[in-house]
Amino acid sequence: DRYNELMMNYSDETADEGAKLQDIIDSQNLWDLESQVEMAMEALRCPPGDADVTKLSGGEKRRVALCKLLLSKPDLLLLDEPTNHLDAETTAWLEKHLREYPGSVLIITHDRYFLDNVTGWILELDRGRGIPY
């Protein structure tokens, strides 16, 4: 961890780099990253972090991928049928998480209940036409 290394050997030469790293850590709320990862993995019912990936089921792989995507916090989040392989409790957590998501979210789904709980507005695409709701 470069930041900790810089702080252990703090000097005038490393001060600028340390300040830049601290700004990045602060702006992305990375001080609490480990607990964010644990919370998301638990909420999405992901297998343990040390699980053998080759032995995961399709649903487990999908939940791990969703967890990784949500934690990366892209400006535009593109989700294709995100509620597949999720139980009701996990879907409720995902709904809450997406309502608070700071970026834009594009969801492709047939789950109208999920859309109603997550979105501020809906654009239905039908034969090349967009219909706003």
Protein Blocks (a to p, Z undefined) as FASTA:
>chain_A
ZZlmmmmmgcfklmmmmmmmmmmmmmnopmlmmmmmmmmmmmnopacfkbcfklpcfklm
mmmmmmmmmmnopabdcdehklgoiafklmmmmmmmmmmpmbdcddddfblklmmmmmmb
dcddeehiacdZZ
